[in-house]
């Protein structure tokens, strides 16, 4: 059977995708975008090829087309963050060092229990911090460990990846045994009184 010939890309294809993505309120997958073209023979793989071409067309501009965990979206480039922050200087949320450490433990060691986090950090977990991360939509309970008390197993969410502009957990910075907590893109630290706790160690290999 001869290999399938890739569909030809036209400027109109890219214009349609560009308009849909710029107007969308959430990321869209190639499957989501298929109805735009009313072509029963069109495959998601072809739309993905067009998305890659559209992303290349936006190189060198203030916006970029990226693939995150739940689909494709336009977002401002990291180099624009400092300029945009001047428009709303108080709108960017900042998280305490303790919150960043707890989030890092969950992100790199998931699924984990509250007890696991306390063992790694060496201090008790503040319930308000976990509540803050859950309300932000970044952390959720995905089950319970089969041990006394059946403690909840915590993991990060797709929303966490989307908000940080990541397509998967593999895109997180490589975690090494360093003196500072890992710098997760998009998260800002605020002064915190919890300065004596150790940072999470690297996951076992």
Contact map, one row per residue, 1 for C-alpha under 8 A:
1110000000000000000000000000000000000000000000000000000000000000000000000000000000000000000000000000000000000000000000000000000000000000000000000000000000000000000000000000000000000000000000000000000000000
1111000000000000000000000000000000000000000000000000000000000000000000000000000000000000000000000000000000000000000000000000000000000000000000000000000000000000000000000000000000000000000000000000000000000
1111100000000000000000000000000000000000000000000000000000000000000000000000000000000000000000000000000000000000000000000000000000000000000000000000000000000000000000000000000000000000000000000000000000000
0111110000000000000000000000000000000000000000000000000000000000000000000000000000000000000000000000000000000000000000000000000000000000000000000000000000000000000000000000000000000000000000000000000000000
0011111000000000000000000000000000000000000000000000000000000000000000000000000000000000000000000000000000000000000000000000000000000000000000000000000000000000000000000000000000000000000000000000000000000
0001111100000000000000000000000000000000000001000000000000000000000000000000000000000000000000000000000000000000000000000000000000000000000000000000000000000000000000000000000000000000000000000000000000000
0000111110000000000000000000000000000000000001000000000000000000000000000000000000000000000000000000000000000000000000000000000000000000000000000000000000000000000000000000000000000000000000000000000000000
0000011111000000000000000000000000000000000000000000000000000000000000000000000000000000000000000000000000000000000000000000000000000000000000000000000000000000000000000000000000000000000000000000000000000
0000001111101100000000000000000000000000000000000100000000000000000000000000000000000000000000000000000000000000000000000000000000000000000000000000000000000000000000000000000000000000000000000000000000000
0000000111111100000000000000000000000000000000000000000000000000000000000000000000000000000000000000000000000000000000000000000000000000000000000000000000000000000000000000000000000000000000000000000000000
0000000011111110000000000000000000000000000000000000000000000000000000000000000000000000000000000000000000000000000000000000000000000000000000000000000000000000000000000000000000000000000000000000000000000
0000000001111111000000000000000000000000000000000000000000000000000000000000000000000000000000000000000000000000000000000000000000000000000000000000000000000000000000000000000000000000000000000000000000000
0000000011111111100000000000000000000000000000000100000000000000000000000000000000000000000000000000000000000000000000000000000000000000000000000000000000000000000000000000000000000000000000000000000000000
0000000011111111110000000000000000000000000000000110110000000000000000000000000000000000000000000000000000000000000000000000000000000000000000000000000000000000000000000000000000000000000000000000000000000
0000000000111111111000000000000000000000000000000000000000000000000000000000000000000000000000000000000000000000000000000000000000000000000000000000000000000000000000000000000000000000000000000000000000000
0000000000011111111100000000000000010000000000000000000000000000000000000000000000000000000000000000000000000000000000000000000000000000000000000000000000000000000000000000000000000000000000000000000000000
0000000000001111111110000000000010000000000000000010000000000000000000000000000000000000000000000000000000000000000000000000000000000000000000000000000000000000000000000000000000000000000000000000000000000
0000000000000111111111000000000000000000000000000000010000000000000000000000000000000000000000000000000000000000000000000000000000000000000000000000000000000000000000000000000000000000000000000000000000000
0000000000000011111111100000000000000000000000000000000000000000000000000000000000000000000000000000000000000000000000000000000000000000000000000000000000000000000000000000000000000000000000000000000000000
0000000000000001111111110000000000000000000000000000000000000000000000000000000000000000000000000000000000000000000000000000000000000000000000000000000000000000000000000000000000000000000000000000000000000
0000000000000000111111110011000000000000000000000000000000000000000000011100000000000000000000000000000000000000000000000000000000000000000000000000000000000000000000000000000000000000000000000000000000000
0000000000000000011111110000000000000000000000000000000000000000000000001100000000000000000000000000000000000000000000000000000000000000000000000000000000000000000000000000000000000000000000000000000000000
0000000000000000001111111000000000000000000000000000000000000000000000000000000000000000000000000000000000000000000000000000000000000000000000000000000000000000000000000000000000000000000000000000000000000
0000000000000000000111111111000000000000000000000000000000000000000000000000000000000000000000000000000000000000000000000000000000000000000000000000000000000000000000000000000000000000000000000000000000000
0000000000000000000000111110000000000000000000000000000000000000000000000000000000000000000000000000000000000000000000000000000000000000000000000000000000000000000000000000000000000000000000000000000000000
0000000000000000000000011111000000000000000000000000000000000000000000001000000000000000000000000000000000000000000000000000000000000000000000000000000000000000000000000000000000000000000000000000000000000
0000000000000000000010011111100000000000000000000000000000000000000101111000000000000000000000000000000000000000000000000000000000000000000000000000000000000000000000000000000000000000000000000000000000000
0000000000000000000010010111111110000000000000000000000000000000000001111000000000000000000000000000000000000000000000000000000000000000000000000000000000000000000000000000000000000000000000000000000000000
0000000000000000000000000011111110000000000000000000000000000000000001110000000000000000000000000000000000000000000000000000000000000000000000000000000000000000000000000000000000000000000000000000000000000
0000000000000000000000000001111111000000000110110000000000000000000000100000000000000000000000000000000000000000000000000000000000000000000000000000000000000000000000000000000000000000000000000000000000000
0000000000000000000000000001111111000000000100000000000000000000000000000000000000000000000000000000000000000000000000000000000000000000000000000000000000000000000000000000000000000000000000000000000000000
0000000000000000000000000001111111100000000000000000000000000000000000000000000000000000000000000000000000000000000000000000000000000000000000000000000000000000000000000000000000000000000000000000000000000
0000000000000000100000000001111111110000000000100000000000000000000000000000000000000000000000000000000000000000000000000000000000000000000000000000000000000000000000000000000000000000000000000000000000000
0000000000000000000000000000011111111110011100100000000000000000000000000000000000000000000000000000000000000000000000000000000000000000000000000000000000000000000000000000000000000000000000000000000000000
0000000000000000000000000000000111111110000000000000000000000000000000000000000000000000000000000000000000000000000000000000000000000000000000000000000000000000000000000000000000000000000000000000000000000
0000000000000001000000000000000011111100000000000000000000000000000000000000000000000000000000000000000000000000000000000000000000000000000000000000000000000000000000000000000000000000000000000000000000000
0000000000000000000000000000000001111110000000000000000000000000000000000000000000000000000000000000000000000000000000000000000000000000000000000000000000000000000000000000000000000000000000000000000000000
0000000000000000000000000000000001111111000000000000000000000000000000000000000000000000000000000000000000000000000000000000000000000000000000000000000000000000000000000000000000000000000000000000000000000
0000000000000000000000000000000001101111110000000000000000000000000000000000000000000000000000000000000000000000000000000000000000000000000000000000000000000000000000000000000000000000000000000000000000000
0000000000000000000000000000000000000111110000000000000000000000000000000000000000000000000000000000000000000000000000000000000000000000000000000000000000000000000000000000000000000000000000000000000000000
0000000000000000000000000000000000000011111000000000000000000000000000000000000000000000000000000000000000000000000000000000000000000000000000000000000000000000000000000000000000000000000000000000000000000
0000000000000000000000000000000001000011111101100000000000000000000000000000000000000000000000000000000000000000000000000000000000000000000000000000000000000000000000000000000000000000000000000000000000000
0000000000000000000000000000000001000000111111100000000000000000000000000000000000000000000000000000000000000000000000000000000000000000000000000000000000000000000000000000000000000000000000000000000000000
0000000000000000000000000000011001000000011111110000000000000000000000000000000000000000000000000000000000000000000000000000000000000000000000000000000000000000000000000000000000000000000000000000000000000
0000000000000000000000000000010000000000001111111000000000000000000000000000000000000000000000000000000000000000000000000000000000000000000000000000000000000000000000000000000000000000000000000000000000000
0000011000000000000000000000000000000000011111111100000000000000000000000000000000000000000000000000000000000000000000000000000000000000000000000000000000000000000000000000000000000000000000000000000000000
0000000000000000000000000000010011000000011111111110000000000000000000000000000000000000000000000000000000000000000000000000000000000000000000000000000000000000000000000000000000000000000000000000000000000
0000000000000000000000000000010000000000000111111111000000000000000000000000000000000000000000000000000000000000000000000000000000000000000000000000000000000000000000000000000000000000000000000000000000000
0000000000000000000000000000000000000000000011111111100000000000000000000000000000000000000000000000000000000000000000000000000000000000000000000000000000000000000000000000000000000000000000000000000000000
0000000010001100000000000000000000000000000001111111110000000000000000000000000000000000000000000000000000000000000000000000000000000000000000000000000000000000000000000000000000000000000000000000000000000
0000000000000100100000000000000000000000000000111111111000000000000000000000000000000000000000000000000000000000000000000000000000000000000000000000000000000000000000000000000000000000000000000000000000000
0000000000000000000000000000000000000000000000011111111100000000000000000000000000000000000000000000000000000000000000000000000000000000000000000000000000000000000000000000000000000000000000000000000000000
0000000000000100000000000000000000000000000000001111111110000000000000000000000000000000000000000000000000000000000000000000000000000000000000000000000000000000000000000000000000000000000000000000000000000
0000000000000100010000000000000000000000000000000111111111000000100000000000000000000000000000000000000000000000000000000000000000000000000000000000000000000000000000000000000000000000000000000000000000000
0000000000000000000000000000000000000000000000000011111111100001110000000000000000000000000000000000000000000000000000000000000000000000000000000000000000000000000000000000000000000000000000000000000000000
0000000000000000000000000000000000000000000000000001111111100000000000000000000000000000000000000000000000000000000000000000000000000000000000000000000000000000000000000000000000000000000000000000000000000
0000000000000000000000000000000000000000000000000000111111100000000000000000000000000000000000000000000000000000000000000000000000000000000000000000000000000000000000000000000000000000000000000000000000000
0000000000000000000000000000000000000000000000000000011111111011100000000000000000000000000000000000000000000000000000000000000000000000000000000000000000000000000000000000000000000000000000000000000000000
0000000000000000000000000000000000000000000000000000001111111001000000000000000000000000000000000000000000000000000000000000000000000000000000000000000000000000000000000000000000000000000000000000000000000
0000000000000000000000000000000000000000000000000000000001111100000000000000000000000000000000000000000000000000000000000000000000000000000000000000000000000000000000000000000000000000000000000000000000000
0000000000000000000000000000000000000000000000000000000001111111000000000000000000000000000000000000000000000000000000000000000000000000000000000000000000000000000000000000000000000000000000000000000000000
0000000000000000000000000000000000000000000000000000000000011111000000000001100100000000000000000000000000000000000000000000000000000000000000000000000000000000000000000000000000000000000000000000000000000
0000000000000000000000000000000000000000000000000000000001001111100000000111100000000000000000000000000000000000000000000000000000000000000000000000000000000000000000000000000000000000000000000000000000000
0000000000000000000000000000000000000000000000000000001001101111110000000111100000000000000000000000000000000000000000000000000000000000000000000000000000000000000000000000000000000000000000000000000000000
0000000000000000000000000000000000000000000000000000011001000011111000011110000000000000000000000000000000000000000000000000000000000000000000000000000000000000000000000000000000000000000000000000000000000
0000000000000000000000000000000000000000000000000000001000000001111100011110000000000000000000000000000000000000000000000000000000000000000000000000000000000000000010000000000000000000000000000000000000000
0000000000000000000000000000000000000000000000000000000000000000111111111000000000000000000000000000000000000000000000000000000000000000000000000000000000000000000011100000000000000000000000000000000000000
0000000000000000000000000010000000000000000000000000000000000000011111111000000000000000000000000000000000000000000000000000000000000000000000000000000000000000110011110000000000000000000000000000000000000
0000000000000000000000000000000000000000000000000000000000000000001111100000000000000000000000000000000000000000000000000000000000000000000000000000000000000100110001110000000000000000000000000000000000000
0000000000000000000000000011100000000000000000000000000000000000001111110000000000000000000000000000000000000000000000000000000000000000000000000000000000000100010000100000000000000000000000000000000000000
0000000000000000000000000011110000000000000000000000000000000000001111111000000000000000000000000000000000000000000000000000000000000000000000000000000000000000000000000000000000000000000000000000000000000
0000000000000000000010000011100000000000000000000000000000000000111101111100000000000000000000000000000000000000000000000000000000000000000000000000000000000000000000000000000000000000000000000000000000000
0000000000000000000011000111000000000000000000000000000000000000111100111110000000000000000000000000000000000000000000000000000000000000000000000000000000000000000000000000000000000000000000000000000000000
0000000000000000000011000000000000000000000000000000000000000011110000011111000000000000000000000000000000000000000000000000000000000000000000000000000000000000000000000000000000000000000000000000000000000
0000000000000000000000000000000000000000000000000000000000000011110000001111100000000000000000000000000000000000000000000000000000000000000000000000000000000000000000000000000000000000000000000000000000000
0000000000000000000000000000000000000000000000000000000000000111000000000111110110000000000000000000000000000000000000000000000000000000000000000000000000000000000000000000000000000000000000000000000000000
0000000000000000000000000000000000000000000000000000000000000111000000000011111110000000000000000000000000000000000000000000000000000000000000000000000000000000000000000000000000000000000000000000000000000
0000000000000000000000000000000000000000000000000000000000000000000000000001111110000000000000000000000000000000000000000000000000000000000000000000000000000000000000000000000000000000000000000000000000000
0000000000000000000000000000000000000000000000000000000000000000000000000000111111000000000000000000000000000000000000000000000000000000000000000000000000000000000000000000000000000000000000000000000000000
0000000000000000000000000000000000000000000000000000000000000100000000000001111111110000000000000000000000000000000000000000000000000000000000000000000000000000000000000000000000000000000000000000000000000
0000000000000000000000000000000000000000000000000000000000000000000000000001111111111000000000000000000000000000000000000000000000000000000000000000000000000000000000000000000000000000000000000000000000000
0000000000000000000000000000000000000000000000000000000000000000000000000000001111111100000000000000000000000000000000000000000000000000000000000000000000000000000000000000000000000000000000000000000000000
0000000000000000000000000000000000000000000000000000000000000000000000000000000111111110000000000000000000000000000000000000000000000000000000000000000000000000000000000000000000000000000000000000000000000
0000000000000000000000000000000000000000000000000000000000000000000000000000000111111111000000000000000000000000000000000000000000000000000000000000000000000000000000000000000000000000000000000000000000000
0000000000000000000000000000000000000000000000000000000000000000000000000000000011111111101100000000000000000000000000000000000000000000000000000000000000000000000000000000000000000000000000000000000000000
0000000000000000000000000000000000000000000000000000000000000000000000000000000001111111100000000000000000000000000000000000000000000000000000000000000000000000000000000000000000000000000000000000000000000
0000000000000000000000000000000000000000000000000000000000000000000000000000000000111111100000000000000000000000000000000000000000000000000000000000000000000000000000000000000000000000000000000000000000000
0000000000000000000000000000000000000000000000000000000000000000000000000000000000011111111100000000000000000000000000000000000000000000000000000000000000000000000000000000000000000000000000000000000000000
0000000000000000000000000000000000000000000000000000000000000000000000000000000000001111111100000000000000000000000000000000000000000000000000000000000000000000000000000000000000000000000000000000000000000
0000000000000000000000000000000000000000000000000000000000000000000000000000000000000001111110000000000000000000000000000000000000000000000000000000000000000000000000000000000000000000000000000000000000000
0000000000000000000000000000000000000000000000000000000000000000000000000000000000001001111110000000000000000000000000000000000000000000000000000000000000000000000000000000000000000000000000000000000000000
0000000000000000000000000000000000000000000000000000000000000000000000000000000000001001111111000000000000000000000000000000000000000000000000000000000000000000000000000000000000000000000000000000000000000
0000000000000000000000000000000000000000000000000000000000000000000000000000000000000000011111100000000000000000000000000000000000000000000000000000000000000000000000000000000000000000000100000000000000000
0000000000000000000000000000000000000000000000000000000000000000000000000000000000000000000111110000000000000000000000000000000000000000000000000000000000000000000000000000000000000000001111000000000000000
0000000000000000000000000000000000000000000000000000000000000000000000000000000000000000000011111011000000000000000000000000000000000000000000000000000000000000000000000000000000000000001111000000000000000
0000000000000000000000000000000000000000000000000000000000000000000000000000000000000000000001111111000000000000000000000000000000000000000000000000000000000000000000000000000000000000000011110000000000000
0000000000000000000000000000000000000000000000000000000000000000000000000000000000000000000000111111100000000000000000000000000000000000000000000000000000000000000000000000000000000000000011110110000000000
0000000000000000000000000000000000000000000000000000000000000000000000000000000000000000000000011111110000000000000000000000000000000000000000000000000000000000000000000000000000000000000000010110000000000
0000000000000000000000000000000000000000000000000000000000000000000000000000000000000000000000111111111000000000000000000000000011001000000000000000000000000000000000000000000000000000000000000000000000000
0000000000000000000000000000000000000000000000000000000000000000000000000000000000000000000000111111111100000000000000000000000000000000000000000000000000000000000000000000000000001000001010000000000000000
0000000000000000000000000000000000000000000000000000000000000000000000000000000000000000000000001111111110000000000000001000000000000000000000000000000000000000000000000000000000001000000000000000001100000
0000000000000000000000000000000000000000000000000000000000000000000000000000000000000000000000000111111111000000000010000000000000000000000000000000000000000000000000000000000000000000000000000000000000000
0000000000000000000000000000000000000000000000000000000000000000000000000000000000000000000000000011111111100000000000000000000000001000000000000000000000000000000000000000000000000000000000000000000000000
0000000000000000000000000000000000000000000000000000000000000000000000000000000000000000000000000001111111110000000000000000000000000000000000000000000000000000000000000000000000001101000000000000000100000
0000000000000000000000000000000000000000000000000000000000000000000000000000000000000000000000000000111111111100000010010000000000000000000000000000000000000000000000000000000000000000000000000000000100000
0000000000000000000000000000000000000000000000000000000000000000000000000000000000000000000000000000011111111111000010000000000000000000000000000000000001110000000000000000000000000000000000000000000000000
0000000000000000000000000000000000000000000000000000000000000000000000000000000000000000000000000000001111111100000000000000000000000000000000000000000000110000000000001000000000000000000000000000000000000
0000000000000000000000000000000000000000000000000000000000000000000000000000000000000000000000000000000111111100000000000000000000000000000000000000000000000000000000000000001000000000000000000000000000100
0000000000000000000000000000000000000000000000000000000000000000000000000000000000000000000000000000000011111111000000000000000000000000000000000000000000000000000000000000000000000000000000000000000000100
0000000000000000000000000000000000000000000000000000000000000000000000000000000000000000000000000000000011111111000000000000000000000000000000000000000001110000000000000000000000000000000000000000000000000
0000000000000000000000000000000000000000000000000000000000000000000000000000000000000000000000000000000001001111100000000000000000000000000001000000000011100000000000000000000000000000000000000000000000000
0000000000000000000000000000000000000000000000000000000000000000000000000000000000000000000000000000000001001111111110000000000000000000000000000000000011100000000000000000000000000000000000000000000000000
0000000000000000000000000000000000000000000000000000000000000000000000000000000000000000000000000000000000000011111110000000000000000000000000001000001111000000000000000000000000000000000000000000000000000
0000000000000000000000000000000000000000000000000000000000000000000000000000000000000000000000000000000000000001111111000000100000000000000000000000001111000000000000000000000000000000000000000000000000000
0000000000000000000000000000000000000000000000000000000000000000000000000000000000000000000000000000000000000001111111100000000000000000000000000000000000000000000000000000000000000000000000000000000000000
0000000000000000000000000000000000000000000000000000000000000000000000000000000000000000000000000000000000000001111111110000000000000000000000000000000000000000000000000000000000000000000000000000000000000
0000000000000000000000000000000000000000000000000000000000000000000000000000000000000000000000000000010011000001111111111000100000000000000000000000000000000000000000000000000000000000000000000000000000000
0000000000000000000000000000000000000000000000000000000000000000000000000000000000000000000000000000000000000000011111111111100000000000000000000000000000000000000000000000000000000000000000000000000000000
0000000000000000000000000000000000000000000000000000000000000000000000000000000000000000000000000000000000000000001111111110000000000000000000000000000000000000000000000000000000000000000000000000000000000
0000000000000000000000000000000000000000000000000000000000000000000000000000000000000000000000000000000010000000000111111100000000000000000000000000000000000000000000000000000000000000000000000000011110000
0000000000000000000000000000000000000000000000000000000000000000000000000000000000000000000000000000100000000000000011111110000000000000000000000000000000000000000000000000000000000000000000000000111100000
0000000000000000000000000000000000000000000000000000000000000000000000000000000000000000000000000000000000000000000001111111000000000000000000000000000000000000000000000000000000000000000000000000110000000
0000000000000000000000000000000000000000000000000000000000000000000000000000000000000000000000000000000000000000000001101111100000000000000000000000000000000000000000000000000000000000000000000000100000000
0000000000000000000000000000000000000000000000000000000000000000000000000000000000000000000000000000000000000000000001000111110000000000000000000000000000000000000000000000000000000000000000000000000000000
0000000000000000000000000000000000000000000000000000000000000000000000000000000000000000000000000000000000000000010011000011111011000000000000000000000000000000000000000000000000000000000000000000000000000
0000000000000000000000000000000000000000000000000000000000000000000000000000000000000000000000000000000000000000000000000001111111000000000000000000000000000000000000000000000000000000000000000000000000000
0000000000000000000000000000000000000000000000000000000000000000000000000000000000000000000000000000000000000000000000000000111111100000000000000000000000000000000000000000000000000000000000000000000000000
0000000000000000000000000000000000000000000000000000000000000000000000000000000000000000000000000000000000000000000000000000011111110000000000000000000000000000000000000000000000000000000000000000000000000
0000000000000000000000000000000000000000000000000000000000000000000000000000000000000000000000000010000000000000000000000000111111111000000000000000000000000000000000000000000000000000000000000000000000000
0000000000000000000000000000000000000000000000000000000000000000000000000000000000000000000000000010000000000000000000000000111111111100001000000000000000000000000000000000000000000000000000000000000000000
0000000000000000000000000000000000000000000000000000000000000000000000000000000000000000000000000000000000000000000000000000001111111110000000000000000000000000000000000000000000000000000000000000000000000
0000000000000000000000000000000000000000000000000000000000000000000000000000000000000000000000000000000000000000000000000000000111111111000000000000000000000000000000000000000000000000000000000000000000000
0000000000000000000000000000000000000000000000000000000000000000000000000000000000000000000000000010001000000000000000000000000011111111111000000000000000000000000000000000000000000000000000000000000000000
0000000000000000000000000000000000000000000000000000000000000000000000000000000000000000000000000000000000000000000000000000000001111111111100000000000000000000000000000000000000000000000000000000000000000
0000000000000000000000000000000000000000000000000000000000000000000000000000000000000000000000000000000000000000000000000000000000111111110000000000000000000000000000000000000000000000000000000000000000000
0000000000000000000000000000000000000000000000000000000000000000000000000000000000000000000000000000000000000000000000000000000000011111111000000000000000000000000000000000000000000000000000000000000000000
0000000000000000000000000000000000000000000000000000000000000000000000000000000000000000000000000000000000000000000000000000000000001111111100000000000000001011000000000000000000000000000000000000000000000
0000000000000000000000000000000000000000000000000000000000000000000000000000000000000000000000000000000000000000000000000000000000001111111100000000000000011111000000000000000000000000000000000000000000000
0000000000000000000000000000000000000000000000000000000000000000000000000000000000000000000000000000000000000000000000000000000001001101111110000000000001111001000000000000000000000000000000000000000000000
0000000000000000000000000000000000000000000000000000000000000000000000000000000000000000000000000000000000000000000000000000000000000100111111000000000001111000000000000000000000000000000000000000000000000
0000000000000000000000000000000000000000000000000000000000000000000000000000000000000000000000000000000000000000000000000000000000000000001111110000000111100000000000000000000000000000000000000000000000000
0000000000000000000000000000000000000000000000000000000000000000000000000000000000000000000000000000000000000010000000000000000000000000000111110000000111100000000000000000000000000000000000000000000000000
0000000000000000000000000000000000000000000000000000000000000000000000000000000000000000000000000000000000000000000000000000000000000000000011111000000111000000000000000000000000000000000000000000000000000
0000000000000000000000000000000000000000000000000000000000000000000000000000000000000000000000000000000000000000000000000000000000000000000011111100011110000000000000000000000000000000000000000000000000000
0000000000000000000000000000000000000000000000000000000000000000000000000000000000000000000000000000000000000000100000000000000000000000000000111110011110000000000000000000000000000000000000000000000000000
0000000000000000000000000000000000000000000000000000000000000000000000000000000000000000000000000000000000000000000000000000000000000000000000011111011000000000000000000000000000000000000000000000000000000
0000000000000000000000000000000000000000000000000000000000000000000000000000000000000000000000000000000000000000000000000000000000000000000000001111111000000000000000000000000000000000000000000000000000000
0000000000000000000000000000000000000000000000000000000000000000000000000000000000000000000000000000000000000000000000000000000000000000000000000111111000000000000000000000000000000000000000000000000000000
0000000000000000000000000000000000000000000000000000000000000000000000000000000000000000000000000000000000000000000000000000000000000000000000000011111000000000000000000000000000000000000000000000000000000
0000000000000000000000000000000000000000000000000000000000000000000000000000000000000000000000000000000000000000000000000000000000000000000000011111111100000000000000000000000000000000000000000000000000000
0000000000000000000000000000000000000000000000000000000000000000000000000000000000000000000000000000000000000000110000000000000000000000000000011111111110000000000000000000000000000000000000000000000000000
0000000000000000000000000000000000000000000000000000000000000000000000000000000000000000000000000000000000000000110000000000000000000000000011111000011111000000000000000000000000000000000000000000000000000
0000000000000000000000000000000000000000000000000000000000000000000000000000000000000000000000000000000000000011110000000000000000000000000011111000001111100000000000000000000000000000000000000000000000000
0000000000000000000000000000000000000000000000000000000000000000000000000000000000000000000000000000000001000111110000000000000000000000001111100000000111110000000000000000000000000000000000000000000000000
0000000000000000000000000000000000000000000000000000000000000000000000000000000000000000000000000000000001100111000000000000000000000000001111000000000011111000000000000000000000000000000000000000000000000
0000000000000000000000000000000000000000000000000000000000000000000000000000000000000000000000000000000001100100000000000000000000000000011100000000000001111101000000000000000000000000000000000000000000000
0000000000000000000000000000000000000000000000000000000000000000000000000000000000000000000000000000000000000000000000000000000000000000111100000000000000111111100000000000000000000000000000000000000000000
0000000000000000000000000000000000000000000000000000000000000000000011000000000000000000000000000000000000000000000000000000000000000000010000000000000000011111110000000000000000000000000000000000000000000
0000000000000000000000000000000000000000000000000000000000000000000000000000000000000000000000000000000000000000000000000000000000000000110000000000000000001111111000000000000000000000000000000000000000000
0000000000000000000000000000000000000000000000000000000000000000000000000000000000000000000000000000000000000000000000000000000000000000111000000000000000011111111100000000000000000000000000000000000000000
0000000000000000000000000000000000000000000000000000000000000000000110000000000000000000000000000000000000000000000000000000000000000000000000000000000000001111111111111000000000000000000000000000000000000
0000000000000000000000000000000000000000000000000000000000000000000111000000000000000000000000000000000000000000000000000000000000000000000000000000000000000111111111100000000000000000000000000000000000000
0000000000000000000000000000000000000000000000000000000000000000000000000000000000000000000000000000000000000000000000000000000000000000000000000000000000000011111111000000000000000000000000000000000000000
0000000000000000000000000000000000000000000000000000000000000000000000000000000000000000000000000000000000000000000000000000000000000000000000000000000000000001111111000000000000000000110000000000000000000
0000000000000000000000000000000000000000000000000000000000000000011100000000000000000000000000000000000000000000000000000000000000000000000000000000000000000000111111100000000000000000000000000000000000000
0000000000000000000000000000000000000000000000000000000000000000001110000000000000000000000000000000000000000000000000000000000000000000000000000000000000000000111111111011000000000000000000000000000000000
0000000000000000000000000000000000000000000000000000000000000000001111000000000000000000000000000000000000000000000000000000000000000000000000000000000000000000110011111010000000000000000000000000000000000
0000000000000000000000000000000000000000000000000000000000000000000110000000000000000000000000000000000000000000000000000000000000000000000000000000000000000000100001111111000000000000000000000000000000000
0000000000000000000000000000000000000000000000000000000000000000000000000000000000000000000000000000000000100000000000000000000000000000000000000000000000000000100001111111000000000000000000000000000000000
0000000000000000000000000000000000000000000000000000000000000000000000000000000000000000000000000000000000000000000000000000000000000000000000000000000000000000000000011111000000000000000000000000000000000
0000000000000000000000000000000000000000000000000000000000000000000000000000000000000000000000000000000000000000000000000000000000000000000000000000000000000000000001111111100000000000000000000000000000000
0000000000000000000000000000000000000000000000000000000000000000000000000000000000000000000000000000000000000000000000000000000000000000000000000000000000000000000001011111110000000001000000000000000000000
0000000000000000000000000000000000000000000000000000000000000000000000000000000000000000000000000000000000000000000000000000000000000000000000000000000000000000000000000011111000000111000000000000000000000
0000000000000000000000000000000000000000000000000000000000000000000000000000000000000000000000000000000000000000000000000000000000000000000000000000000000000000000000000001111100000000000000000000000000000
0000000000000000000000000000000000000000000000000000000000000000000000000000000000000000000000000000000000010000000000000000000000000000000000000000000000000000000000000000111110000100000000000000000001100
0000000000000000000000000000000000000000000000000000000000000000000000000000000000000000000000000000000000000000000000000000000000000000000000000000000000000000000000000000011111000000000000000000000011000
0000000000000000000000000000000000000000000000000000000000000000000000000000000000000000000000000000000000000000000000000000000000000000000000000000000000000000000000000000001111100000000000000000000011000
0000000000000000000000000000000000000000000000000000000000000000000000000000000000000000000000000000000000000000000000000000000000000000000000000000000000000000000000000000000111111000000000000000000000000
0000000000000000000000000000000000000000000000000000000000000000000000000000000000000000000000000000000000000000000000000000000000000000000000000000000000000000000000000000000011111000000000000000001000000
0000000000000000000000000000000000000000000000000000000000000000000000000000000000000000000000000000000000000000000000000000000000000000000000000000000000000000000000000000000001111100000000000000001000000
0000000000000000000000000000000000000000000000000000000000000000000000000000000000000000000000000001100100000000000000000000000000000000000000000000000000000000000000000000000001111110000000000000001100000
0000000000000000000000000000000000000000000000000000000000000000000000000000000000000000000000000000000100000000000000000000000000000000000000000000000000000000000000000000101000011111000000000000000000000
0000000000000000000000000000000000000000000000000000000000000000000000000000000000000000000000000000000000000000000000000000000000000000000000000000000000000000000000000000100000001111101000000000000000000
0000000000000000000000000000000000000000000000000000000000000000000000000000000000000000000000000000000100000000000000000000000000000000000000000000000000000000000000000001100000000111111000000000000000000
0000000000000000000000000000000000000000000000000000000000000000000000000000000000000000000000000000000000000000000000000000000000000000000000000000000000000000000100000000000000000011111000000000000000000
0000000000000000000000000000000000000000000000000000000000000000000000000000000000000000000000000000000000000000000000000000000000000000000000000000000000000000000100000000000000000001111100000000000000000
0000000000000000000000000000000000000000000000000000000000000000000000000000000000000000000001100001000000000000000000000000000000000000000000000000000000000000000000000000000000000011111110000000000000000
0000000000000000000000000000000000000000000000000000000000000000000000000000000000000000000011100000000000000000000000000000000000000000000000000000000000000000000000000000000000000000011111000000000000000
0000000000000000000000000000000000000000000000000000000000000000000000000000000000000000000001111001000000000000000000000000000000000000000000000000000000000000000000000000000000000000001111100000000000000
0000000000000000000000000000000000000000000000000000000000000000000000000000000000000000000001111000000000000000000000000000000000000000000000000000000000000000000000000000000000000000000111110000000000000
0000000000000000000000000000000000000000000000000000000000000000000000000000000000000000000000011000000000000000000000000000000000000000000000000000000000000000000000000000000000000000000011111000000000000
0000000000000000000000000000000000000000000000000000000000000000000000000000000000000000000000011100000000000000000000000000000000000000000000000000000000000000000000000000000000000000000001111110000000000
0000000000000000000000000000000000000000000000000000000000000000000000000000000000000000000000000000000000000000000000000000000000000000000000000000000000000000000000000000000000000000000000111110000000000
0000000000000000000000000000000000000000000000000000000000000000000000000000000000000000000000001100000000000000000000000000000000000000000000000000000000000000000000000000000000000000000000011111100000000
0000000000000000000000000000000000000000000000000000000000000000000000000000000000000000000000001100000000000000000000000000000000000000000000000000000000000000000000000000000000000000000000011111100000000
0000000000000000000000000000000000000000000000000000000000000000000000000000000000000000000000000000000000000000000000000000000000000000000000000000000000000000000000000000000000000000000000000111110000000
0000000000000000000000000000000000000000000000000000000000000000000000000000000000000000000000000000000000000000000000001110000000000000000000000000000000000000000000000000000000000000000000000111111000000
0000000000000000000000000000000000000000000000000000000000000000000000000000000000000000000000000000000000000000000000011100000000000000000000000000000000000000000000000000000000000000000000000001111100000
0000000000000000000000000000000000000000000000000000000000000000000000000000000000000000000000000000100000000000000000011000000000000000000000000000000000000000000000000000000000111000000000000000111110000
0000000000000000000000000000000000000000000000000000000000000000000000000000000000000000000000000000100110000000000000011000000000000000000000000000000000000000000000000000000000001000000000000000011111000
0000000000000000000000000000000000000000000000000000000000000000000000000000000000000000000000000000000000000000000000010000000000000000000000000000000000000000000000000000000110000000000000000000001111100
0000000000000000000000000000000000000000000000000000000000000000000000000000000000000000000000000000000000000000000000000000000000000000000000000000000000000000000000000000001110000000000000000000000111110
0000000000000000000000000000000000000000000000000000000000000000000000000000000000000000000000000000000000011000000000000000000000000000000000000000000000000000000000000000001000000000000000000000000011111
0000000000000000000000000000000000000000000000000000000000000000000000000000000000000000000000000000000000000000000000000000000000000000000000000000000000000000000000000000000000000000000000000000000001111
0000000000000000000000000000000000000000000000000000000000000000000000000000000000000000000000000000000000000000000000000000000000000000000000000000000000000000000000000000000000000000000000000000000000111
